[in-house]
Amino acid sequence: MSTSFLNRNSSLHCSTNLSINGRHRQGPMTCNIIFRKHLQSDTSRSFRFFCCRRYDTFNTAAHHFSGSKQNLIVSCVRENAPKYFDFLVIGSGVAGLRYALEVSKYGSVAVITKAEPHESNTNYAQGGVSAVLCPSDSVESHMHDTMVAGAYLCDEETVRVVCTEGPDRIKELIAMGASFDHGEDGQLHLAREGGHSHHRIVHAADMTGREIERALLKAVDDDPNISIFEHHFAIDLLTSQDHEEIYCHGVDALNSETQKVSRFIGKATLLASGGAGHIYPLTTNPLVSTGDGIAMAHRAQAVISNMEFVQFHPTALADEGLPIKPTMKRTNAFLITEAVRGDGGILYNQSMQRFMPLYDERAELAPRDIVARSIDDQLKKRGEKYALLDISHKPRGQILAHFPNIALECLRFGLDITQAPIPVVPAAHYMCGGVLAGLHGETNIKGLYVAGEVACTGLHGANRLASNSLLEALVFARRAVQPSVKHMSLSPVLNDLNIWARPVFPESLKDCIVDDINSRTREVREELQSVMWEYVGIVRSTGRLKNAEQKVGELEEEWEKFLFRRGWKTTMINREACEMRNLFCCAKLVVSSALSRRESRGLHFTEDFPHVEESRRKPTIIFPASPGTHTWSTQQKLFFLYYIIGNDAKFDISI
Ligand SMILES: Cc1cc2nc3c(=O)[nH]c(=O)nc-3n(C[C@H](O)[C@H](O)[C@H](O)COP(=O)(O)OP(=O)(O)OC[C@H]3O[C@@H](n4cnc5c(N)ncnc54)[C@H](O)[C@@H]3O)c2cc1C
């Protein structure tokens, strides 16, 4: 296992063995503790009223209910009082919801989500979910395709687990009401995408994620043990330390409708907060994907891995090439699924010259990283802003049946894809790295599990195979259940929840000052995104990465100084500032990881080390930051465990 001591704030303290799923990973951990004498008297364990909103289905407007369990909103008697649950789930995409539906069989569940419940990467997934469902296909073949795409950096055990358990996870989804396309023979229609050697993509036209999200939210709505807290922004995990072990006890979350902070206490917590696409200015990810989970976990001393592997999707819709330009800049780029290339779509430059065969013998069916780099190269060489993806040579009926959503979106802007090519450009799409997880989603923090895009399970290695991420989320959400239930049943009662300083909304600052802070924060966000695009994009070099490291560091320092000059305090939070510090954190993790990989592999291509080096076929590991160098952006909430459960209490949990 390679080690990288990555950003300026990350430094090695004492070395310890990390035991993740019995696979011991040698690594350093910090043992420093921060004490904060901030006691509040407003928490009362007898006060178990909570404020929640039940959600119907993703398509209907959320509304308040009263009365029955099914349609319940218990009024917010005291938002300040801690809310107790057996299980906390941060995120309501496929990973969070699937886990919630399993653990609810064992206890109460709070799903905390920062926007509307359906707003997630999951909801935008087009292509589908891969699984071995055809008799002529095999687990070995799926494994092989995954590892080839992952440039042999994948963890073979993880790949085997995911490919083996995948088919059952799909069958469960169908049993829960998800409806996928069927062929004329009545069997599931299995599509094929780049990098897959078989037809194995289960899909619902080109809106697969939306169908999965709909089915899961409906099931959650019918489950009396699950409460969804929408518009609740998870700020920081509440952790404690006992010798070398760190424990997670819950999370503070800002209700962005009331601007009050709620403290959620849970016996087991699943982090399922998705990716970090918004560290780049052009991304297919919705606005919620700001890397909050990765940053939160990093601050809480979780081990992070493989952050250099950012997948750029080669074909996002290039708005500037549309006959009618959208009046407003989109917050997330519209994806043109790779299935268009799988169905025979051909890439051209603006002179209608087909270019992919010049770069790879698989032409348009080459893996995403190669296609993205080829488009990037064409655009740079020709000084063009977008390339063209043409599917119009295929029968009109087939195009409209396979890509109804894409056809409709393009038509809104005057483009008939059955007649003319689609303007496309690469966009940040998927984070292969994340919080290091074992085979059951466990992390180095006891009681904290991860699943979905926030996790680095070892499945994707250096590059994600198309349609493997929904699958990974389903498999790991399920695998995290058993250890979570065990942890939940052994967790002691906490007797002091006030040791963690309460974050506060900056009510004491004048509105004009907060406006000023928010406005500067928006500018800084754009500046960070353009640094990342320019210096940490599809093609990298050591010089450009070092430049990025310096610029990001300076920008963060300047931004923090600006905040504090305006009267900001270390306990203050609002959504804009929290997202900004999380974006900074993720950007720095990407840059540092990229600098430490001195080879080109999968999604990480650097001009200075353009070849694969067998001796460097190891994941990048980022160990916790040193508390000694903490700024507001990197501070954490960590206490001695005995402060919370008492000196004699036992808290011996292993899976
Ligand atoms: C356009 C697009 C197309 C894709 N197509 C495919 C495909 O065809 N096949 C495939 O396998 N994969 C696809 N992917 C990737 C796949 O959709 C994601 O990897 C997967 O959905 C991730 O699921 P998740 O549950 O981990 O995270 P998400 O679905 O992103 O959910 C994260 C949740 O966490 C919440 N959250 C985030 N931060 C906070 C916070 N601070 N506090 C509270 N809540 C928070 C969000 O609001 C959201 O509810 C696609 C992705 C995109 C963007």
The ligand as a Gaussian input file, in Angstrom:
#p B3LYP/6-31G(d) Opt

LIG

0 1
 C      -25.545000      12.584000     -15.405000
 C      -25.099000      11.309000     -14.739000
 C      -25.297000      10.092000     -15.370000
 C      -24.879000       8.911000     -14.758000
 N      -25.152000       7.708000     -15.362000
 C      -24.832000       6.560000     -14.713000
 C      -25.221000       5.294000     -15.244000
 O      -25.839000       5.204000     -16.285000
 N      -24.861000       4.177000     -14.555000
 C      -24.157000       4.221000     -13.378000
 O      -23.869000       3.176000     -12.797000
 N      -23.816000       5.417000     -12.854000
 C      -24.143000       6.575000     -13.479000
 N      -23.799000       7.777000     -12.928000
 C      -23.131000       7.788000     -11.611000
 C      -24.163000       7.448000     -10.548000
 O      -25.356000       8.128000     -10.819000
 C      -23.674000       7.861000      -9.180000
 O      -22.389000       7.428000      -8.963000
 C      -24.571000       7.251000      -8.105000
 O      -25.895000       7.604000      -8.372000
 C      -24.135000       7.746000      -6.754000
 O      -25.115000       7.404000      -5.826000
 P      -24.941000       7.870000      -4.330000
 O      -26.127000       7.384000      -3.604000
 O      -23.612000       7.492000      -3.859000
 O      -24.914000       9.478000      -4.413000
 P      -25.989000      10.476000      -4.967000
 O      -26.997000       9.794000      -5.793000
 O      -25.260000      11.603000      -5.591000
 O      -26.698000      10.984000      -3.647000
 C      -26.003000      11.791000      -2.724000
 C      -26.990000      12.345000      -1.749000
 O      -26.302000      12.990000      -0.691000
 C      -26.893000      14.246000      -0.441000
 N      -25.881000      15.110000       0.181000
 C      -24.696000      15.511000      -0.317000
 N      -24.048000      16.289000       0.565000
 C      -24.853000      16.376000       1.653000
 C      -24.771000      17.045000       2.886000
 N      -23.728000      17.825000       3.224000
 N      -25.787000      16.923000       3.770000
 C      -26.863000      16.165000       3.481000
 N      -27.014000      15.524000       2.311000
 C      -26.012000      15.617000       1.412000
 C      -27.371000      14.702000      -1.789000
 O      -28.338000      15.710000      -1.665000
 C      -27.919000      13.383000      -2.325000
 O      -29.200000      13.138000      -1.814000
 C      -24.214000       8.959000     -13.514000
 C      -23.998000      10.187000     -12.896000
 C      -24.442000      11.353000     -13.488000
 C      -24.214000      12.655000     -12.800000

